[in-house]
Amino acid sequence: MPSGDIDREVPRMRALIAAGIGLAAALALVFTITAIGMPAGKTSPKPLYTTVPEHP
C-alpha cells in the first residue's frame, strides 16, 4: 500500500472521530435534560400586552 493512501485516510478518520464525539455529547445533553424533567411552575394569571399604546 503506498504511503499516499494512508496520508489521505488520517484526516477522514479524524473527522469521523470528531463527528462521533459530537454526536455522543449531543445525545448525553439531551438525555440529561430529559432525565431532569420540566421545572414545576405556573403560568401568570395576568395577560400579556401585545399591542403598543398610542403615542400622545
mmCIF entry with sequence, helices, sheets and N, C-alpha, C, O atoms, coordinates in Angstrom:
data_MODEL
# 
_entry.id   MODEL 
# 
_entity.id                         1 
_entity.type                       polymer 
_entity.pdbx_number_of_molecules   1 
# 
_entity_poly.entity_id                      1 
_entity_poly.type                           'polypeptide(L)' 
_entity_poly.nstd_linkage                   no 
_entity_poly.nstd_monomer                   no 
_entity_poly.pdbx_seq_one_letter_code       MPSGDIDREVPRMRALIAAGIGLAAALALVFTITAIGMPAGKTSPKPLYTTVPEHP 
_entity_poly.pdbx_seq_one_letter_code_can   MPSGDIDREVPRMRALIAAGIGLAAALALVFTITAIGMPAGKTSPKPLYTTVPEHP 
_entity_poly.pdbx_strand_id                 A 
# 
loop_
_entity_poly_seq.entity_id 
_entity_poly_seq.num 
_entity_poly_seq.mon_id 
_entity_poly_seq.hetero 
1 1  MET n 
1 2  PRO n 
1 3  SER n 
1 4  GLY n 
1 5  ASP n 
1 6  ILE n 
1 7  ASP n 
1 8  ARG n 
1 9  GLU n 
1 10 VAL n 
1 11 PRO n 
1 12 ARG n 
1 13 MET n 
1 14 ARG n 
1 15 ALA n 
1 16 LEU n 
1 17 ILE n 
1 18 ALA n 
1 19 ALA n 
1 20 GLY n 
1 21 ILE n 
1 22 GLY n 
1 23 LEU n 
1 24 ALA n 
1 25 ALA n 
1 26 ALA n 
1 27 LEU n 
1 28 ALA n 
1 29 LEU n 
1 30 VAL n 
1 31 PHE n 
1 32 THR n 
1 33 ILE n 
1 34 THR n 
1 35 ALA n 
1 36 ILE n 
1 37 GLY n 
1 38 MET n 
1 39 PRO n 
1 40 ALA n 
1 41 GLY n 
1 42 LYS n 
1 43 THR n 
1 44 SER n 
1 45 PRO n 
1 46 LYS n 
1 47 PRO n 
1 48 LEU n 
1 49 TYR n 
1 50 THR n 
1 51 THR n 
1 52 VAL n 
1 53 PRO n 
1 54 GLU n 
1 55 HIS n 
1 56 PRO n 
# 
_struct_asym.id          A 
_struct_asym.entity_id   1 
# 
_struct_conf.conf_type_id            HELX_P 
_struct_conf.id                      HELX_P1 
_struct_conf.pdbx_PDB_helix_id       AA1 
_struct_conf.beg_label_comp_id       SER 
_struct_conf.beg_label_asym_id       A 
_struct_conf.beg_label_seq_id        3 
_struct_conf.pdbx_beg_PDB_ins_code   ? 
_struct_conf.end_label_comp_id       ILE 
_struct_conf.end_label_asym_id       A 
_struct_conf.end_label_seq_id        36 
_struct_conf.pdbx_end_PDB_ins_code   ? 
_struct_conf.beg_auth_comp_id        SER 
_struct_conf.beg_auth_asym_id        A 
_struct_conf.beg_auth_seq_id         3 
_struct_conf.end_auth_comp_id        ILE 
_struct_conf.end_auth_asym_id        A 
_struct_conf.end_auth_seq_id         36 
_struct_conf.pdbx_PDB_helix_class    1 
_struct_conf.details                 ? 
_struct_conf.pdbx_PDB_helix_length   34 
# 
_struct_conf_type.id          HELX_P 
_struct_conf_type.criteria    ? 
_struct_conf_type.reference   ? 
# 
loop_
_atom_site.group_PDB 
_atom_site.id 
_atom_site.type_symbol 
_atom_site.label_atom_id 
_atom_site.label_alt_id 
_atom_site.label_comp_id 
_atom_site.label_asym_id 
_atom_site.label_entity_id 
_atom_site.label_seq_id 
_atom_site.pdbx_PDB_ins_code 
_atom_site.Cartn_x 
_atom_site.Cartn_y 
_atom_site.Cartn_z 
_atom_site.occupancy 
_atom_site.B_iso_or_equiv 
_atom_site.pdbx_formal_charge 
_atom_site.auth_seq_id 
_atom_site.auth_comp_id 
_atom_site.auth_asym_id 
_atom_site.auth_atom_id 
_atom_site.pdbx_PDB_model_num 
ATOM 1   N N  . MET A 1 1  ? 0.856   -1.184 0.000  1.00 0.00 ? 1  MET A N  1 
ATOM 2   C CA . MET A 1 1  ? 0.000   0.000  0.000  1.00 0.00 ? 1  MET A CA 1 
ATOM 3   C C  . MET A 1 1  ? 0.900   1.244  0.000  1.00 0.00 ? 1  MET A C  1 
ATOM 4   O O  . MET A 1 1  ? 1.734   1.388  0.893  1.00 0.00 ? 1  MET A O  1 
ATOM 5   N N  . PRO A 1 2  ? 0.752   2.121  -0.957 1.00 0.00 ? 2  PRO A N  1 
ATOM 6   C CA . PRO A 1 2  ? 1.569   3.342  -0.987 1.00 0.00 ? 2  PRO A CA 1 
ATOM 7   C C  . PRO A 1 2  ? 1.252   4.244  0.206  1.00 0.00 ? 2  PRO A C  1 
ATOM 8   O O  . PRO A 1 2  ? 0.129   4.260  0.710  1.00 0.00 ? 2  PRO A O  1 
ATOM 9   N N  . SER A 1 3  ? 2.254   4.984  0.641  1.00 0.00 ? 3  SER A N  1 
ATOM 10  C CA . SER A 1 3  ? 2.066   5.841  1.811  1.00 0.00 ? 3  SER A CA 1 
ATOM 11  C C  . SER A 1 3  ? 1.095   6.983  1.542  1.00 0.00 ? 3  SER A C  1 
ATOM 12  O O  . SER A 1 3  ? 0.551   7.552  2.488  1.00 0.00 ? 3  SER A O  1 
ATOM 13  N N  . GLY A 1 4  ? 0.864   7.331  0.295  1.00 0.00 ? 4  GLY A N  1 
ATOM 14  C CA . GLY A 1 4  ? -0.078  8.403  -0.037 1.00 0.00 ? 4  GLY A CA 1 
ATOM 15  C C  . GLY A 1 4  ? -1.497  8.066  0.369  1.00 0.00 ? 4  GLY A C  1 
ATOM 16  O O  . GLY A 1 4  ? -2.257  8.959  0.745  1.00 0.00 ? 4  GLY A O  1 
ATOM 17  N N  . ASP A 1 5  ? -1.876  6.787  0.302  1.00 0.00 ? 5  ASP A N  1 
ATOM 18  C CA . ASP A 1 5  ? -3.225  6.383  0.710  1.00 0.00 ? 5  ASP A CA 1 
ATOM 19  C C  . ASP A 1 5  ? -3.423  6.559  2.208  1.00 0.00 ? 5  ASP A C  1 
ATOM 20  O O  . ASP A 1 5  ? -4.497  6.964  2.652  1.00 0.00 ? 5  ASP A O  1 
ATOM 21  N N  . ILE A 1 6  ? -2.399  6.257  2.979  1.00 0.00 ? 6  ILE A N  1 
ATOM 22  C CA . ILE A 1 6  ? -2.501  6.393  4.432  1.00 0.00 ? 6  ILE A CA 1 
ATOM 23  C C  . ILE A 1 6  ? -2.634  7.865  4.804  1.00 0.00 ? 6  ILE A C  1 
ATOM 24  O O  . ILE A 1 6  ? -3.413  8.217  5.689  1.00 0.00 ? 6  ILE A O  1 
ATOM 25  N N  . ASP A 1 7  ? -1.875  8.721  4.130  1.00 0.00 ? 7  ASP A N  1 
ATOM 26  C CA . ASP A 1 7  ? -1.933  10.150 4.428  1.00 0.00 ? 7  ASP A CA 1 
ATOM 27  C C  . ASP A 1 7  ? -3.310  10.734 4.139  1.00 0.00 ? 7  ASP A C  1 
ATOM 28  O O  . ASP A 1 7  ? -3.725  11.695 4.786  1.00 0.00 ? 7  ASP A O  1 
ATOM 29  N N  . ARG A 1 8  ? -4.013  10.163 3.178  1.00 0.00 ? 8  ARG A N  1 
ATOM 30  C CA . ARG A 1 8  ? -5.350  10.662 2.856  1.00 0.00 ? 8  ARG A CA 1 
ATOM 31  C C  . ARG A 1 8  ? -6.402  10.140 3.828  1.00 0.00 ? 8  ARG A C  1 
ATOM 32  O O  . ARG A 1 8  ? -7.429  10.789 4.030  1.00 0.00 ? 8  ARG A O  1 
ATOM 33  N N  . GLU A 1 9  ? -6.166  8.990  4.428  1.00 0.00 ? 9  GLU A N  1 
ATOM 34  C CA . GLU A 1 9  ? -7.152  8.386  5.326  1.00 0.00 ? 9  GLU A CA 1 
ATOM 35  C C  . GLU A 1 9  ? -7.144  9.017  6.714  1.00 0.00 ? 9  GLU A C  1 
ATOM 36  O O  . GLU A 1 9  ? -8.173  9.014  7.389  1.00 0.00 ? 9  GLU A O  1 
ATOM 37  N N  . VAL A 1 10 ? -6.021  9.552  7.154  1.00 0.00 ? 10 VAL A N  1 
ATOM 38  C CA . VAL A 1 10 ? -5.921  10.102 8.509  1.00 0.00 ? 10 VAL A CA 1 
ATOM 39  C C  . VAL A 1 10 ? -6.897  11.250 8.727  1.00 0.00 ? 10 VAL A C  1 
ATOM 40  O O  . VAL A 1 10 ? -7.599  11.231 9.738  1.00 0.00 ? 10 VAL A O  1 
ATOM 41  N N  . PRO A 1 11 ? -6.994  12.254 7.847  1.00 0.00 ? 11 PRO A N  1 
ATOM 42  C CA . PRO A 1 11 ? -7.968  13.327 8.076  1.00 0.00 ? 11 PRO A CA 1 
ATOM 43  C C  . PRO A 1 11 ? -9.409  12.816 8.081  1.00 0.00 ? 11 PRO A C  1 
ATOM 44  O O  . PRO A 1 11 ? -10.246 13.341 8.815  1.00 0.00 ? 11 PRO A O  1 
ATOM 45  N N  . ARG A 1 12 ? -9.705  11.802 7.274  1.00 0.00 ? 12 ARG A N  1 
ATOM 46  C CA . ARG A 1 12 ? -11.062 11.261 7.260  1.00 0.00 ? 12 ARG A CA 1 
ATOM 47  C C  . ARG A 1 12 ? -11.385 10.600 8.593  1.00 0.00 ? 12 ARG A C  1 
ATOM 48  O O  . ARG A 1 12 ? -12.492 10.745 9.113  1.00 0.00 ? 12 ARG A O  1 
ATOM 49  N N  . MET A 1 13 ? -10.418 9.873  9.143  1.00 0.00 ? 13 MET A N  1 
ATOM 50  C CA . MET A 1 13 ? -10.647 9.216  10.430 1.00 0.00 ? 13 MET A CA 1 
ATOM 51  C C  . MET A 1 13 ? -10.807 10.254 11.538 1.00 0.00 ? 13 MET A C  1 
ATOM 52  O O  . MET A 1 13 ? -11.637 10.087 12.433 1.00 0.00 ? 13 MET A O  1 
ATOM 53  N N  . ARG A 1 14 ? -10.017 11.319 11.480 1.00 0.00 ? 14 ARG A N  1 
ATOM 54  C CA . ARG A 1 14 ? -10.146 12.378 12.487 1.00 0.00 ? 14 ARG A CA 1 
ATOM 55  C C  . ARG A 1 14 ? -11.519 13.028 12.406 1.00 0.00 ? 14 ARG A C  1 
ATOM 56  O O  . ARG A 1 14 ? -12.132 13.325 13.432 1.00 0.00 ? 14 ARG A O  1 
ATOM 57  N N  . ALA A 1 15 ? -11.998 13.246 11.198 1.00 0.00 ? 15 ALA A N  1 
ATOM 58  C CA . ALA A 1 15 ? -13.322 13.846 11.029 1.00 0.00 ? 15 ALA A CA 1 
ATOM 59  C C  . ALA A 1 15 ? -14.402 12.901 11.529 1.00 0.00 ? 15 ALA A C  1 
ATOM 60  O O  . ALA A 1 15 ? -15.369 13.338 12.153 1.00 0.00 ? 15 ALA A O  1 
ATOM 61  N N  . LEU A 1 16 ? -14.249 11.615 11.262 1.00 0.00 ? 16 LEU A N  1 
ATOM 62  C CA . LEU A 1 16 ? -15.223 10.632 11.724 1.00 0.00 ? 16 LEU A CA 1 
ATOM 63  C C  . LEU A 1 16 ? -15.232 10.540 13.244 1.00 0.00 ? 16 LEU A C  1 
ATOM 64  O O  . LEU A 1 16 ? -16.296 10.458 13.858 1.00 0.00 ? 16 LEU A O  1 
ATOM 65  N N  . ILE A 1 17 ? -14.063 10.552 13.844 1.00 0.00 ? 17 ILE A N  1 
ATOM 66  C CA . ILE A 1 17 ? -13.968 10.510 15.308 1.00 0.00 ? 17 ILE A CA 1 
ATOM 67  C C  . ILE A 1 17 ? -14.568 11.773 15.912 1.00 0.00 ? 17 ILE A C  1 
ATOM 68  O O  . ILE A 1 17 ? -15.292 11.696 16.904 1.00 0.00 ? 17 ILE A O  1 
ATOM 69  N N  . ALA A 1 18 ? -14.280 12.930 15.333 1.00 0.00 ? 18 ALA A N  1 
ATOM 70  C CA . ALA A 1 18 ? -14.837 14.189 15.838 1.00 0.00 ? 18 ALA A CA 1 
ATOM 71  C C  . ALA A 1 18 ? -16.354 14.199 15.720 1.00 0.00 ? 18 ALA A C  1 
ATOM 72  O O  . ALA A 1 18 ? -17.041 14.680 16.621 1.00 0.00 ? 18 ALA A O  1 
ATOM 73  N N  . ALA A 1 19 ? -16.883 13.674 14.620 1.00 0.00 ? 19 ALA A N  1 
ATOM 74  C CA . ALA A 1 19 ? -18.336 13.611 14.453 1.00 0.00 ? 19 ALA A CA 1 
ATOM 75  C C  . ALA A 1 19 ? -18.951 12.674 15.482 1.00 0.00 ? 19 ALA A C  1 
ATOM 76  O O  . ALA A 1 19 ? -20.018 12.966 16.023 1.00 0.00 ? 19 ALA A O  1 
ATOM 77  N N  . GLY A 1 20 ? -18.301 11.567 15.755 1.00 0.00 ? 20 GLY A N  1 
ATOM 78  C CA . GLY A 1 20 ? -18.798 10.627 16.763 1.00 0.00 ? 20 GLY A CA 1 
ATOM 79  C C  . GLY A 1 20 ? -18.794 11.232 18.155 1.00 0.00 ? 20 GLY A C  1 
ATOM 80  O O  . GLY A 1 20 ? -19.737 11.039 18.921 1.00 0.00 ? 20 GLY A O  1 
ATOM 81  N N  . ILE A 1 21 ? -17.743 11.958 18.483 1.00 0.00 ? 21 ILE A N  1 
ATOM 82  C CA . ILE A 1 21 ? -17.669 12.614 19.794 1.00 0.00 ? 21 ILE A CA 1 
ATOM 83  C C  . ILE A 1 21 ? -18.749 13.685 19.910 1.00 0.00 ? 21 ILE A C  1 
ATOM 84  O O  . ILE A 1 21 ? -19.383 13.815 20.957 1.00 0.00 ? 21 ILE A O  1 
ATOM 85  N N  . GLY A 1 22 ? -18.958 14.443 18.853 1.00 0.00 ? 22 GLY A N  1 
ATOM 86  C CA . GLY A 1 22 ? -20.001 15.475 18.871 1.00 0.00 ? 22 GLY A CA 1 
ATOM 87  C C  . GLY A 1 22 ? -21.383 14.880 19.021 1.00 0.00 ? 22 GLY A C  1 
ATOM 88  O O  . GLY A 1 22 ? -22.212 15.410 19.760 1.00 0.00 ? 22 GLY A O  1 
ATOM 89  N N  . LEU A 1 23 ? -21.641 13.782 18.326 1.00 0.00 ? 23 LEU A N  1 
ATOM 90  C CA . LEU A 1 23 ? -22.938 13.116 18.436 1.00 0.00 ? 23 LEU A CA 1 
ATOM 91  C C  . LEU A 1 23 ? -23.143 12.564 19.840 1.00 0.00 ? 23 LEU A C  1 
ATOM 92  O O  . LEU A 1 23 ? -24.234 12.684 20.398 1.00 0.00 ? 23 LEU A O  1 
ATOM 93  N N  . ALA A 1 24 ? -22.113 11.963 20.413 1.00 0.00 ? 24 ALA A N  1 
ATOM 94  C CA . ALA A 1 24 ? -22.214 11.428 21.768 1.00 0.00 ? 24 ALA A CA 1 
ATOM 95  C C  . ALA A 1 24 ? -22.471 12.544 22.778 1.00 0.00 ? 24 ALA A C  1 
ATOM 96  O O  . ALA A 1 24 ? -23.268 12.370 23.701 1.00 0.00 ? 24 ALA A O  1 
ATOM 97  N N  . ALA A 1 25 ? -21.809 13.678 22.613 1.00 0.00 ? 25 ALA A N  1 
ATOM 98  C CA . ALA A 1 25 ? -22.015 14.807 23.524 1.00 0.00 ? 25 ALA A CA 1 
ATOM 99  C C  . ALA A 1 25 ? -23.428 15.362 23.397 1.00 0.00 ? 25 ALA A C  1 
ATOM 100 O O  . ALA A 1 25 ? -24.056 15.697 24.402 1.00 0.00 ? 25 ALA A O  1 
ATOM 101 N N  . ALA A 1 26 ? -23.930 15.460 22.175 1.00 0.00 ? 26 ALA A N  1 
ATOM 102 C CA . ALA A 1 26 ? -25.290 15.966 21.971 1.00 0.00 ? 26 ALA A CA 1 
ATOM 103 C C  . ALA A 1 26 ? -26.317 15.025 22.582 1.00 0.00 ? 26 ALA A C  1 
ATOM 104 O O  . ALA A 1 26 ? -27.264 15.475 23.228 1.00 0.00 ? 26 ALA A O  1 
ATOM 105 N N  . LEU A 1 27 ? -26.140 13.730 22.384 1.00 0.00 ? 27 LEU A N  1 
ATOM 106 C CA . LEU A 1 27 ? -27.076 12.764 22.971 1.00 0.00 ? 27 LEU A CA 1 
ATOM 107 C C  . LEU A 1 27 ? -27.010 12.782 24.494 1.00 0.00 ? 27 LEU A C  1 
ATOM 108 O O  . LEU A 1 27 ? -28.040 12.674 25.159 1.00 0.00 ? 27 LEU A O  1 
ATOM 109 N N  . ALA A 1 28 ? -25.807 12.918 25.051 1.00 0.00 ? 28 ALA A N  1 
ATOM 110 C CA . ALA A 1 28 ? -25.673 12.997 26.507 1.00 0.00 ? 28 ALA A CA 1 
ATOM 111 C C  . ALA A 1 28 ? -26.400 14.221 27.046 1.00 0.00 ? 28 ALA A C  1 
ATOM 112 O O  . ALA A 1 28 ? -27.045 14.144 28.092 1.00 0.00 ? 28 ALA A O  1 
ATOM 113 N N  . LEU A 1 29 ? -26.307 15.340 26.352 1.00 0.00 ? 29 LEU A N  1 
ATOM 114 C CA . LEU A 1 29 ? -27.001 16.554 26.778 1.00 0.00 ? 29 LEU A CA 1 
ATOM 115 C C  . LEU A 1 29 ? -28.512 16.371 26.723 1.00 0.00 ? 29 LEU A C  1 
ATOM 116 O O  . LEU A 1 29 ? -29.220 16.768 27.648 1.00 0.00 ? 29 LEU A O  1 
ATOM 117 N N  . VAL A 1 30 ? -29.009 15.773 25.646 1.00 0.00 ? 30 VAL A N  1 
ATOM 118 C CA . VAL A 1 30 ? -30.450 15.542 25.506 1.00 0.00 ? 30 VAL A CA 1 
ATOM 119 C C  . VAL A 1 30 ? -30.948 14.605 26.595 1.00 0.00 ? 30 VAL A C  1 
ATOM 120 O O  . VAL A 1 30 ? -31.984 14.864 27.208 1.00 0.00 ? 30 VAL A O  1 
ATOM 121 N N  . PHE A 1 31 ? -30.223 13.521 26.843 1.00 0.00 ? 31 PHE A N  1 
ATOM 122 C CA . PHE A 1 31 ? -30.651 12.567 27.869 1.00 0.00 ? 31 PHE A CA 1 
ATOM 123 C C  . PHE A 1 31 ? -30.591 13.184 29.262 1.00 0.00 ? 31 PHE A C  1 
ATOM 124 O O  . PHE A 1 31 ? -31.440 12.884 30.102 1.00 0.00 ? 31 PHE A O  1 
ATOM 125 N N  . THR A 1 32 ? -29.609 14.037 29.520 1.00 0.00 ? 32 THR A N  1 
ATOM 126 C CA . THR A 1 32 ? -29.512 14.705 30.822 1.00 0.00 ? 32 THR A CA 1 
ATOM 127 C C  . THR A 1 32 ? -30.689 15.644 31.034 1.00 0.00 ? 32 THR A C  1 
ATOM 128 O O  . THR A 1 32 ? -31.293 15.645 32.106 1.00 0.00 ? 32 THR A O  1 
ATOM 129 N N  . ILE A 1 33 ? -31.020 16.437 30.032 1.00 0.00 ? 33 ILE A N  1 
ATOM 130 C CA . ILE A 1 33 ? -32.152 17.359 30.150 1.00 0.00 ? 33 ILE A CA 1 
ATOM 131 C C  . ILE A 1 33 ? -33.451 16.586 30.297 1.00 0.00 ? 33 ILE A C  1 
ATOM 132 O O  . ILE A 1 33 ? -34.331 16.997 31.053 1.00 0.00 ? 33 ILE A O  1 
ATOM 133 N N  . THR A 1 34 ? -33.586 15.471 29.583 1.00 0.00 ? 34 THR A N  1 
ATOM 134 C CA . THR A 1 34 ? -34.787 14.649 29.688 1.00 0.00 ? 34 THR A CA 1 
ATOM 135 C C  . THR A 1 34 ? -34.898 14.042 31.079 1.00 0.00 ? 34 THR A C  1 
ATOM 136 O O  . THR A 1 34 ? -35.995 13.975 31.633 1.00 0.00 ? 34 THR A O  1 
ATOM 137 N N  . ALA A 1 35 ? -33.789 13.601 31.653 1.00 0.00 ? 35 ALA A N  1 
ATOM 138 C CA . ALA A 1 35 ? -33.809 12.985 32.978 1.00 0.00 ? 35 ALA A CA 1 
ATOM 139 C C  . ALA A 1 35 ? -34.164 13.998 34.057 1.00 0.00 ? 35 ALA A C  1 
ATOM 140 O O  . ALA A 1 35 ? -34.841 13.664 35.030 1.00 0.00 ? 35 ALA A O  1 
ATOM 141 N N  . ILE A 1 36 ? -33.707 15.233 33.885 1.00 0.00 ? 36 ILE A N  1 
ATOM 142 C CA . ILE A 1 36 ? -34.007 16.268 34.881 1.00 0.00 ? 36 ILE A CA 1 
ATOM 143 C C  . ILE A 1 36 ? -35.490 16.605 34.854 1.00 0.00 ? 36 ILE A C  1 
ATOM 144 O O  . ILE A 1 36 ? -36.094 16.806 35.908 1.00 0.00 ? 36 ILE A O  1 
ATOM 145 N N  . GLY A 1 37 ? -36.075 16.668 33.693 1.00 0.00 ? 37 GLY A N  1 
ATOM 146 C CA . GLY A 1 37 ? -37.501 16.931 33.555 1.00 0.00 ? 37 GLY A CA 1 
ATOM 147 C C  . GLY A 1 37 ? -37.822 18.411 33.490 1.00 0.00 ? 37 GLY A C  1 
ATOM 148 O O  . GLY A 1 37 ? -36.949 19.273 33.593 1.00 0.00 ? 37 GLY A O  1 
ATOM 149 N N  . MET A 1 38 ? -39.108 18.669 33.316 1.00 0.00 ? 38 MET A N  1 
ATOM 150 C CA . MET A 1 38 ? -39.587 20.044 33.224 1.00 0.00 ? 38 MET A CA 1 
ATOM 151 C C  . MET A 1 38 ? -39.643 20.670 34.620 1.00 0.00 ? 38 MET A C  1 
ATOM 152 O O  . MET A 1 38 ? -39.983 19.986 35.585 1.00 0.00 ? 38 MET A O  1 
ATOM 153 N N  . PRO A 1 39 ? -39.319 21.944 34.737 1.00 0.00 ? 39 PRO A N  1 
ATOM 154 C CA . PRO A 1 39 ? -39.429 22.593 36.043 1.00 0.00 ? 39 PRO A CA 1 
ATOM 155 C C  . PRO A 1 39 ? -40.893 22.777 36.428 1.00 0.00 ? 39 PRO A C  1 
ATOM 156 O O  . PRO A 1 39 ? -41.748 23.041 35.583 1.00 0.00 ? 39 PRO A O  1 
ATOM 157 N N  . ALA A 1 40 ? -41.161 22.631 37.724 1.00 0.00 ? 40 ALA A N  1 
ATOM 158 C CA . ALA A 1 40 ? -42.525 22.841 38.204 1.00 0.00 ? 40 ALA A CA 1 
ATOM 159 C C  . ALA A 1 40 ? -42.777 24.343 38.252 1.00 0.00 ? 40 ALA A C  1 
ATOM 160 O O  . ALA A 1 40 ? -42.065 25.076 38.939 1.00 0.00 ? 40 ALA A O  1 
ATOM 161 N N  . GLY A 1 41 ? -43.767 24.788 37.540 1.00 0.00 ? 41 GLY A N  1 
ATOM 162 C CA . GLY A 1 41 ? -44.061 26.209 37.502 1.00 0.00 ? 41 GLY A CA 1 
ATOM 163 C C  . GLY A 1 41 ? -45.489 26.445 37.092 1.00 0.00 ? 41 GLY A C  1 
ATOM 164 O O  . GLY A 1 41 ? -46.196 25.531 36.668 1.00 0.00 ? 41 GLY A O  1 
ATOM 165 N N  . LYS A 1 42 ? -45.900 27.678 37.224 1.00 0.00 ? 42 LYS A N  1 
ATOM 166 C CA . LYS A 1 42 ? -47.262 28.049 36.853 1.00 0.00 ? 42 LYS A CA 1 
ATOM 167 C C  . LYS A 1 42 ? -47.203 29.201 35.869 1.00 0.00 ? 42 LYS A C  1 
ATOM 168 O O  . LYS A 1 42 ? -46.236 29.961 35.832 1.00 0.00 ? 42 LYS A O  1 
ATOM 169 N N  . THR A 1 43 ? -48.236 29.313 35.088 1.00 0.00 ? 43 THR A N  1 
ATOM 170 C CA . THR A 1 43 ? -48.322 30.449 34.189 1.00 0.00 ? 43 THR A CA 1 
ATOM 171 C C  . THR A 1 43 ? -48.896 31.636 34.941 1.00 0.00 ? 43 THR A C  1 
ATOM 172 O O  . THR A 1 43 ? -49.611 31.473 35.929 1.00 0.00 ? 43 THR A O  1 
ATOM 173 N N  . SER A 1 44 ? -48.582 32.808 34.474 1.00 0.00 ? 44 SER A N  1 
ATOM 174 C CA . SER A 1 44 ? -49.060 34.020 35.118 1.00 0.00 ? 44 SER A CA 1 
ATOM 175 C C  . SER A 1 44 ? -50.541 34.221 34.816 1.00 0.00 ? 44 SER A C  1 
ATOM 176 O O  . SER A 1 44 ? -50.962 34.048 33.672 1.00 0.00 ? 44 SER A O  1 
ATOM 177 N N  . PRO A 1 45 ? -51.341 34.586 35.825 1.00 0.00 ? 45 PRO A N  1 
ATOM 178 C CA . PRO A 1 45 ? -52.750 34.856 35.561 1.00 0.00 ? 45 PRO A CA 1 
ATOM 179 C C  . PRO A 1 45 ? -52.965 36.186 34.835 1.00 0.00 ? 45 PRO A C  1 
ATOM 180 O O  . PRO A 1 45 ? -54.031 36.414 34.265 1.00 0.00 ? 45 PRO A O  1 
ATOM 181 N N  . LYS A 1 46 ? -51.957 37.064 34.854 1.00 0.00 ? 46 LYS A N  1 
ATOM 182 C CA . LYS A 1 46 ? -52.091 38.362 34.199 1.00 0.00 ? 46 LYS A CA 1 
ATOM 183 C C  . LYS A 1 46 ? -51.865 38.206 32.696 1.00 0.00 ? 46 LYS A C  1 
ATOM 184 O O  . LYS A 1 46 ? -50.954 37.491 32.278 1.00 0.00 ? 46 LYS A O  1 
ATOM 185 N N  . PRO A 1 47 ? -52.686 38.869 31.884 1.00 0.00 ? 47 PRO A N  1 
ATOM 186 C CA . PRO A 1 47 ? -52.488 38.761 30.437 1.00 0.00 ? 47 PRO A CA 1 
ATOM 187 C C  . PRO A 1 47 ? -51.264 39.563 29.991 1.00 0.00 ? 47 PRO A C  1 
ATOM 188 O O  . PRO A 1 47 ? -50.889 40.551 30.623 1.00 0.00 ? 47 PRO A O  1 
ATOM 189 N N  . LEU A 1 48 ? -50.671 39.134 28.926 1.00 0.00 ? 48 LEU A N  1 
ATOM 190 C CA . LEU A 1 48 ? -49.559 39.877 28.346 1.00 0.00 ? 48 LEU A CA 1 
ATOM 191 C C  . LEU A 1 48 ? -50.114 40.915 27.379 1.00 0.00 ? 48 LEU A C  1 
ATOM 192 O O  . LEU A 1 48 ? -51.049 40.641 26.626 1.00 0.00 ? 48 LEU A O  1 
ATOM 193 N N  . TYR A 1 49 ? -49.537 42.090 27.408 1.00 0.00 ? 49 TYR A N  1 
ATOM 194 C CA . TYR A 1 49 ? -49.968 43.137 26.494 1.00 0.00 ? 49 TYR A CA 1 
ATOM 195 C C  . TYR A 1 49 ? -49.244 42.948 25.171 1.00 0.00 ? 49 TYR A C  1 
ATOM 196 O O  . TYR A 1 49 ? -48.014 42.938 25.125 1.00 0.00 ? 49 TYR A O  1 
ATOM 197 N N  . THR A 1 50 ? -49.997 42.802 24.114 1.00 0.00 ? 50 THR A N  1 
ATOM 198 C CA . THR A 1 50 ? -49.382 42.554 22.812 1.00 0.00 ? 50 THR A CA 1 
ATOM 199 C C  . THR A 1 50 ? -49.497 43.746 21.874 1.00 0.00 ? 50 THR A C  1 
ATOM 200 O O  . THR A 1 50 ? -48.975 43.707 20.760 1.00 0.00 ? 50 THR A O  1 
ATOM 201 N N  . THR A 1 51 ? -50.172 44.802 22.307 1.00 0.00 ? 51 THR A N  1 
ATOM 202 C CA . THR A 1 51 ? -50.304 45.983 21.455 1.00 0.00 ? 51 THR A CA 1 
ATOM 203 C C  . THR A 1 51 ? -49.513 47.133 22.060 1.00 0.00 ? 51 THR A C  1 
ATOM 204 O O  . THR A 1 51 ? -49.315 47.197 23.273 1.00 0.00 ? 51 THR A O  1 
ATOM 205 N N  . VAL A 1 52 ? -49.072 48.028 21.212 1.00 0.00 ? 52 VAL A N  1 
ATOM 206 C CA . VAL A 1 52 ? -48.321 49.197 21.655 1.00 0.00 ? 52 VAL A CA 1 
ATOM 207 C C  . VAL A 1 52 ? -49.321 50.290 21.990 1.00 0.00 ? 52 VAL A C  1 
ATOM 208 O O  . VAL A 1 52 ? -50.230 50.552 21.202 1.00 0.00 ? 52 VAL A O  1 
ATOM 209 N N  . PRO A 1 53 ? -49.173 50.941 23.152 1.00 0.00 ? 53 PRO A N  1 
ATOM 210 C CA . PRO A 1 53 ? -50.095 52.037 23.479 1.00 0.00 ? 53 PRO A CA 1 
ATOM 211 C C  . PRO A 1 53 ? -49.958 53.187 22.479 1.00 0.00 ? 53 PRO A C  1 
ATOM 212 O O  . PRO A 1 53 ? -48.904 53.371 21.869 1.00 0.00 ? 53 PRO A O  1 
ATOM 213 N N  . GLU A 1 54 ? -51.022 53.947 22.323 1.00 0.00 ? 54 GLU A N  1 
ATOM 214 C CA . GLU A 1 54 ? -50.985 55.086 21.404 1.00 0.00 ? 54 GLU A CA 1 
ATOM 215 C C  . GLU A 1 54 ? -50.027 56.148 21.926 1.00 0.00 ? 54 GLU A C  1 
ATOM 216 O O  . GLU A 1 54 ? -49.891 56.355 23.131 1.00 0.00 ? 54 GLU A O  1 
ATOM 217 N N  . HIS A 1 55 ? -49.369 56.813 20.982 1.00 0.00 ? 55 HIS A N  1 
ATOM 218 C CA . HIS A 1 55 ? -48.473 57.893 21.367 1.00 0.00 ? 55 HIS A CA 1 
ATOM 219 C C  . HIS A 1 55 ? -49.299 59.136 21.668 1.00 0.00 ? 55 HIS A C  1 
ATOM 220 O O  . HIS A 1 55 ? -50.328 59.369 21.033 1.00 0.00 ? 55 HIS A O  1 
ATOM 221 N N  . PRO A 1 56 ? -48.850 59.936 22.638 1.00 0.00 ? 56 PRO A N  1 
ATOM 222 C CA . PRO A 1 56 ? -49.611 61.168 22.965 1.00 0.00 ? 56 PRO A CA 1 
ATOM 223 C C  . PRO A 1 56 ? -49.589 62.190 21.851 1.00 0.00 ? 56 PRO A C  1 
ATOM 224 O O  . PRO A 1 56 ? -50.180 63.262 21.985 1.00 0.00 ? 56 PRO A O  1 
# 
